[in-house]
Amino acid sequence: MLKNKISILVVDDEHDICEMVAEILKDEGYNAVIANSYEMAVQILKNQNITILITDIWMNNNTNSGLELLSWSKIHDPFIPVIMMSGHGNIETAMKAAKNGAYDFIEKPFKSERLILLVDKAIKERNLKIKVLDFELKENERMKLVGSSSIFRNIKQQSNKVSQTNSRVLISGPSGSGKELIARWIHKESNRNAFPFIIASCATLSPERVEQVLFGWNEKMKENKSSQYSVGLFEQANNGTLFFDEICDLPFQTQGKLVQAIQDQSFYKLGSNKKINVDVRVISASNKDLLKAMSDGILREDLFYRLSVAPIVVPPLNKRSEDIYDLVDYFLKFISKELGSNNLKISSETLVVLQNYDWPGNIRQLKNLIEWLIIMYGNQNNFIIKPSHLPPDILGYNEEKKNNHIKSEFSLSLKDARKNFEANYLNEQLKRFKGNIAKTSTFIGMDRSALHRKLKELNININKYS
């Protein structure tokens, strides 16, 4: 931020002091504003964009007017750093100011260098707080669990329940289905959210260094009798959550030590006989068939039962196609905002194509597709994505699926082919309207009672769409 864009409010009942401080600030390139009373300062803070407040504590025979202004400003804008001035400085006053949220305290008379140093530090801290808040808001938006299908609602309900406990969680599901996101959600909703969420990416840990990475090491240097050490992932995650991504890729020998560390919440660094105690919640994930992994000798049975206190199974995206509308809508808004592009719209025909696609890469593939569409067409206003705008692999898949479907239909009798068509058609419309019979009947032009009879005849369960 340019200094001439920064406005600093100086408040003191002695006009000469206000002028002196303002001149110091203007010489540094800042924009300085003056107020000689609590009331005048409040009006300026209400009407102008003030970055920093510098105020005297004792004004107009009121020993607390500066502290009252401090309290008011913190409610008005908690990001404004407040530097308190006083010609009657004492430790008690400084402590009271700090307790009320003052950034710092400066005693009159002061050197201009001291004031400028405090102002520069306050601005940097303010900017950092705003960046952290902005990052947290983006992270919270990025960490949304999106979907409205019964399958997804069940996963979210499970996640919310286990987040309120310290139970170990084992999340299984195919790659790209959102396992890490669920783990992060559980951590965010838990009472450990003020502490780190650390990832142990088991697939990238080399067998030679895996124990050093997990537990750290301690090495004594003979030359100068000092020691060197590293902090492992377990220590980094202390009081927080340690997430083992693809737990089956962890070397089998290390899995035994992991069982002990999880059970005892303690371990030894390599090269040390001093026990390290920690308080770590463990969440694990795998894209493999865990029972088969145990029978194949890839996953230790005792580790599996340690980790799987609260199992969560995440299905592939093609098993929860009702969520595709919600996911597309979320990714369109979120990625457009991140890339600074115009919002795109998806036609109903395109949505049907996406709901019928197989999604081998699951949610990650869908996100990548939306990002590609925004890059390709996001520079146009109110652009509507039609099936022809989709990449060839998705269009080709649906064309092949359509041709195979037509071939199979021709092998049926007219009665059975019609029955198949009606079932497929009604399933798609129920998906579109999320099981809402009133909306579905209006759209297809069929009386509600007749639609209920037809659904019963075709053995279609509407509950799976609600």
C-alpha positions in Angstrom: 0.0 0.0 0.0 1.4 3.5 -1.0 2.0 5.8 2.0 -0.1 8.6 0.5 -3.0 6.2 0.5 -2.7 5.7 4.2 -4.7 8.1 6.4 -3.6 8.4 10.1 -5.9 10.1 12.6 -4.0 12.1 15.3 -6.2 12.9 18.4 -5.0 15.3 21.2 -6.8 18.2 22.9 -3.6 20.3 22.5 -3.7 21.5 18.9 0.1 22.2 18.7 0.9 18.5 19.5 -1.6 17.4 16.8 0.1 19.6 14.3 3.6 18.4 15.3 2.7 14.7 15.0 0.9 15.4 11.7 3.9 17.1 10.3 6.2 14.1 11.2 3.8 11.8 9.5 3.4 14.0 6.4 7.2 14.2 6.1 7.2 10.4 5.8 4.6 10.6 3.0 1.5 9.6 5.1 -1.8 11.5 5.0 -2.5 12.9 8.5 -5.9 14.0 9.8 -6.4 15.9 13.1 -9.0 15.8 15.8 -9.0 17.7 19.2 -11.7 15.7 21.0 -13.3 12.3 21.4 -16.5 13.5 19.6 -14.5 14.9 16.6 -12.5 11.7 16.4 -15.6 9.5 16.3 -17.1 11.5 13.5 -13.9 11.3 11.4 -13.6 7.5 12.0 -17.3 7.1 10.9 -16.9 9.2 7.7 -13.3 8.7 6.6 -11.2 5.6 5.7 -8.7 5.7 8.6 -5.8 3.2 8.7 -4.2 4.0 12.1 -5.4 5.9 15.1 -2.9 7.8 17.4 -4.6 9.2 20.4 -3.7 10.9 23.7 -5.1 9.2 26.8 -5.9 12.2 28.8 -8.0 14.9 27.0 -10.2 17.8 28.0 -9.7 16.9 31.7 -11.1 13.4 31.1 -8.4 10.9 32.2 -10.2 8.1 30.3 -11.3 9.8 27.0 -8.4 8.1 25.1 -9.3 4.7 26.4 -12.9 5.3 25.6 -11.9 6.2 22.0 -9.8 3.0 21.9 -12.8 0.9 22.9 -15.1 2.6 20.5 -12.7 2.2 17.6 -12.2 -1.5 18.2 -15.9 -2.0 17.8 -16.1 0.2 14.8 -13.1 -1.4 13.0 -11.0 -4.0 14.8 -8.3 -3.8 12.1 -7.3 -0.2 13.0 -4.2 -0.3 15.2 -4.3 2.2 18.0 -1.2 3.9 19.4 -1.7 5.6 22.7 0.2 8.8 23.7 0.5 10.2 27.2 2.4 12.9 29.0 1.5 11.2 32.3 2.8 7.8 31.4 3.1 5.0 33.9 3.1 1.2 33.8 -0.5 0.9 35.0 -1.8 3.2 32.2 0.2 1.3 29.6 -1.1 -2.1 30.8 -4.6 -0.8 30.8 -4.2 0.4 27.2 -2.7 -2.9 26.1 -5.5 -4.9 27.8 -8.1 -2.8 25.9 -6.5 -3.6 22.6 -4.0 -0.8 22.0 -1.2 -1.7 19.6 1.4 0.1 21.6 2.0 3.0 24.0 4.4 6.0 23.5 5.3 8.5 26.2 5.6 12.3 25.5 7.9 13.8 24.7 9.0 11.2 22.1 11.5 11.1 19.2 10.0 11.2 15.7 12.1 8.0 14.8 10.3 6.1 17.6 6.9 7.2 16.4 7.6 6.4 12.7 9.0 2.9 13.7 5.7 2.2 15.6 3.6 3.4 12.7 5.4 1.3 10.2 5.2 -1.8 12.4 1.5 -1.2 13.0 0.7 -1.0 9.3 2.6 -4.2 8.5 0.8 -6.0 11.3 -2.6 -4.7 10.2 -1.9 -5.8 6.6 -0.8 -9.2 7.8 -4.0 -9.6 9.8 -6.1 -8.7 6.8 -4.2 -11.1 4.6 -4.6 -13.9 7.2 -8.4 -13.2 7.4 -8.7 -13.2 3.6 -6.8 -16.5 3.5 -9.0 -18.0 6.1 -12.2 -16.8 4.3 -10.9 -18.4 1.1 -10.0 -21.6 2.9 -13.4 -21.8 4.5 -15.0 -21.3 1.1 -12.7 -23.9 -0.4 -13.4 -26.4 2.4 -17.2 -26.5 1.9 -18.8 -29.9 1.7 -21.1 -29.5 -1.3 -24.0 -31.8 -2.2 -27.6 -32.5 -1.4 -28.0 -36.2 -2.2 -29.0 -38.6 0.6 -25.5 -40.3 0.2 -23.8 -37.0 0.7 -26.0 -35.9 3.5 -25.1 -39.1 5.3 -21.3 -38.5 4.8 -21.7 -34.9 6.1 -23.7 -36.1 9.1 -21.0 -38.7 10.0 -18.2 -36.1 9.6 -20.0 -33.6 11.8 -20.5 -36.3 14.5 -16.9 -37.6 14.6 -15.5 -34.0 14.5 -16.9 -33.5 18.1 -14.8 -36.5 19.3 -11.2 -37.4 19.3 -11.8 -40.7 17.6 -9.5 -41.9 14.9 -11.2 -41.8 11.4 -10.4 -43.9 8.3 -11.8 -42.5 5.1 -11.9 -44.8 2.1 -12.9 -44.0 -1.5 -11.5 -43.6 -5.0 -8.9 -40.9 -5.9 -10.3 -37.5 -6.4 -13.5 -38.2 -4.4 -12.8 -35.6 -1.7 -11.2 -37.6 1.1 -8.7 -34.9 2.1 -11.4 -32.3 2.1 -13.5 -34.4 4.5 -10.5 -34.8 6.8 -9.9 -31.0 6.7 -13.6 -30.5 7.4 -13.5 -32.8 10.5 -10.4 -30.9 11.8 -12.0 -27.5 11.1 -15.2 -28.4 13.0 -13.3 -30.0 16.0 -11.9 -28.4 19.1 -8.4 -28.8 17.6 -9.0 -26.3 14.9 -6.7 -23.7 16.5 -3.8 -26.2 16.0 -2.1 -27.5 12.9 -3.6 -29.9 10.3 -0.5 -31.8 9.1 -0.4 -34.1 6.0 1.7 -37.2 5.8 1.6 -38.1 2.1 2.5 -41.8 2.4 2.9 -42.3 -1.4 5.8 -39.8 -1.5 7.6 -40.9 1.6 10.8 -42.9 0.7 11.2 -46.0 2.8 14.7 -44.9 3.8 13.5 -41.6 5.3 9.9 -42.3 6.4 10.6 -42.7 10.1 12.8 -39.6 10.2 10.0 -37.6 8.6 7.3 -39.0 11.0 9.2 -39.0 14.2 12.2 -36.7 13.6 15.9 -37.3 14.5 18.5 -36.3 17.0 22.2 -36.5 16.2 25.1 -35.5 18.6 28.0 -33.7 17.0 31.3 -35.0 18.4 33.4 -32.0 17.2 31.6 -29.3 19.2 29.6 -31.5 21.6 26.4 -29.9 20.3 23.4 -31.7 18.7 21.3 -31.3 15.6 17.7 -32.4 15.4 14.6 -32.3 13.3 11.0 -32.1 14.3 8.9 -34.9 12.8 5.3 -34.7 11.6 3.9 -36.1 14.8 5.5 -33.2 16.8 4.4 -30.7 14.2 0.8 -31.9 14.6 0.8 -31.8 18.4 -2.6 -30.8 19.8 -3.9 -30.9 16.2 -4.5 -33.5 13.5 -2.2 -35.7 11.5 -3.7 -36.9 8.2 -2.2 -40.0 6.6 -3.0 -39.8 2.9 -3.0 -43.2 1.2 -2.1 -45.1 4.4 -1.6 -48.4 2.5 1.5 -46.9 0.8 3.3 -46.6 4.2 6.2 -49.2 4.5 5.0 -52.3 6.3 7.7 -52.1 8.9 7.0 -48.5 9.7 3.3 -49.4 10.2 4.2 -51.4 13.3 5.9 -48.3 14.9 2.9 -46.2 13.9 0.6 -48.6 15.8 2.7 -48.0 18.9 2.9 -44.2 18.5 -0.8 -43.9 18.0 -1.6 -46.1 21.0 0.8 -44.5 23.4 0.7 -41.0 22.0 4.5 -41.1 22.4 7.6 -42.1 20.4 11.4 -41.7 20.2 13.3 -39.6 17.7 15.8 -41.5 15.7 19.1 -41.4 17.6 17.6 -40.5 20.9 16.4 -42.4 24.0 14.2 -39.5 25.2 10.5 -40.2 24.9 8.4 -37.5 23.2 4.8 -37.2 24.4 2.2 -35.7 22.1 -1.6 -35.3 21.8 -2.4 -36.0 18.1 -5.6 -37.0 16.4 -5.0 -39.3 13.5 -7.2 -39.3 10.4 -6.3 -41.7 7.5 -7.4 -42.2 4.0 -7.0 -44.8 1.3 -8.3 -45.5 -2.3 -7.6 -49.2 -1.9 -9.9 -52.1 -0.9 -8.7 -52.3 2.8 -9.8 -55.8 3.5 -7.9 -57.0 0.4 -4.9 -54.8 1.4 -4.7 -56.7 4.7 -5.0 -60.1 3.0 -2.3 -59.1 0.5 0.1 -58.1 3.3 0.1 -54.4 2.4 -1.8 -53.1 5.5 -1.2 -54.4 9.0 -4.3 -55.8 10.6 -3.6 -54.2 14.0 -3.0 -50.8 12.3 -6.3 -51.1 10.4 -8.3 -51.7 13.6 -6.4 -48.8 15.4 -7.3 -46.4 12.6 -10.8 -47.5 11.7 -12.6 -46.4 14.9 -14.9 -44.3 12.8 -14.9 -45.4 9.2 -16.3 -43.1 6.4 -16.9 -44.5 2.9 -16.9 -42.0 0.1 -18.5 -43.3 -3.1 -17.3 -42.3 -6.6 -19.0 -39.3 -8.2 -21.0 -41.4 -10.7 -22.8 -43.0 -7.7 -24.0 -39.6 -6.5 -24.8 -37.9 -9.8 -27.6 -35.9 -8.0 -24.8 -33.8 -6.5 -23.4 -32.7 -9.8 -25.7 -29.7 -10.1 -24.6 -28.4 -6.7 -20.9 -29.1 -7.4 -21.1 -27.4 -10.8 -22.8 -24.4 -9.3 -20.2 -24.1 -6.5 -17.2 -24.5 -8.8 -18.5 -22.0 -11.3 -18.9 -19.3 -8.6 -15.7 -20.1 -6.6 -13.3 -20.5 -9.6 -14.8 -17.5 -11.4 -14.1 -15.4 -8.3 -10.6 -16.8 -8.0 -9.7 -16.2 -11.6 -11.6 -12.8 -11.8 -13.8 -14.1 -14.7 -17.4 -13.7 -15.6 -19.9 -16.2 -14.2 -20.9 -18.8 -16.8 -24.2 -20.6 -17.0 -24.8 -24.2 -17.7 -27.7 -25.2 -19.9 -30.0 -28.0 -18.8 -28.9 -30.1 -21.7 -25.3 -29.8 -20.6 -26.2 -30.7 -17.1 -27.8 -33.9 -18.3 -24.6 -34.8 -20.2 -22.5 -34.2 -17.1 -24.9 -36.2 -14.9 -24.6 -39.1 -17.4 -20.8 -39.0 -17.7 -18.8 -41.7 -15.8 -16.3 -39.3 -14.1 -13.2 -41.6 -13.7 -11.4 -38.8 -12.0 -14.3 -38.0 -9.7 -14.8 -34.5 -8.2 -11.2 -33.5 -9.0 -11.9 -34.1 -12.7 -15.2 -32.1 -12.5 -13.4 -29.2 -10.9 -10.7 -29.3 -13.6 -13.4 -29.3 -16.3 -15.1 -26.2 -14.8 -11.8 -24.4 -14.5 -11.1 -25.2 -18.2 -14.5 -23.9 -19.3 -14.0 -20.7 -17.3 -10.6 -20.2 -18.9 -12.0 -20.8 -22.4 -15.3 -18.8 -22.1 -15.1 -16.7 -18.9 -14.2 -13.6 -20.8 -17.7 -13.4 -22.3 -20.7 -11.9 -20.5 -23.7 -14.2 -19.7 -22.1 -17.1 -21.7 -24.2 -20.3 -21.6 -22.3 -23.6 -21.8 -23.9 -26.0 -24.2 -23.0 -29.6 -24.8 -21.0 -28.6 -27.9 -18.6 -26.5 -25.7 -17.6 -29.6 -23.6 -14.2 -31.3 -24.3 -14.2 -34.2 -26.8 -13.5 -36.9 -24.2 -16.8 -36.1 -22.4 -18.8 -35.7 -25.5 -17.3 -38.8 -27.0 -18.1 -40.8 -23.9 -21.8 -39.7 -24.0 -22.1 -40.4 -27.8 -20.7 -43.9 -27.3 -23.0 -44.5 -24.4 -25.9 -43.2 -26.4 -25.1 -45.5 -29.4 -24.7 -48.5 -27.2 -28.0 -47.7 -25.6 -29.7 -47.4 -29.0 -28.3 -50.7 -30.1 -29.6 -52.5 -27.0 -33.0 -50.8 -27.4 -33.4 -52.3 -30.9 -33.0 -55.8 -29.5 -36.2 -55.3 -27.3 -39.8 -55.6 -28.1 -41.7 -52.3 -28.6 -43.5 -52.7 -25.2 -40.2 -53.3 -23.3 -38.3 -50.5 -25.3 -41.1 -48.0 -24.4 -41.0 -49.1 -20.8 -37.2 -48.6 -20.7 -37.5 -45.1 -22.3 -40.2 -44.0 -19.8 -38.1 -45.3 -16.8 -35.0 -43.5 -18.1 -36.9 -40.3 -18.9 -38.7 -40.1 -15.6 -35.5 -40.8 -13.6 -33.7 -38.0 -15.4 -36.6 -35.5 -14.7 -36.7 -36.6 -11.0 -33.0 -36.0 -10.8 -33.4 -32.6 -12.3 -36.1 -31.6 -9.8 -34.6 -33.4 -6.9 -37.6 -35.7 -6.4 -40.1 -32.9 -6.4 -43.3 -34.5 -7.8 -45.2 -31.2 -8.2 -42.4 -29.7 -10.4 -41.8 -32.9 -12.3 -45.5 -33.4 -13.1 -45.8 -29.8 -14.3 -42.7 -30.0 -16.5 -43.7 -33.3 -18.2 -47.4 -32.4 -18.5 -48.8 -35.3 -16.5 -51.3 -35.2 -13.6 -49.7 -35.9 -10.2 -51.9 -39.0 -9.5 -51.1 -40.4 -12.9 -47.4 -39.7 -12.4 -47.5 -41.6 -9.0 -49.2 -44.6 -10.7 -46.6 -44.6 -13.5 -43.7 -44.4 -11.0 -45.2 -47.3 -9.1 -45.7 -49.3 -12.3 -42.0 -48.7 -13.3 -40.8 -49.4 -9.7 -39.1 -46.0 -9.4 -38.2 -44.9 -5.9 -38.4 -41.1 -5.6 -36.9 -41.1 -2.1 -33.4 -41.5 -3.5 -33.7 -38.1 -5.3 -35.1 -36.1 -2.3 
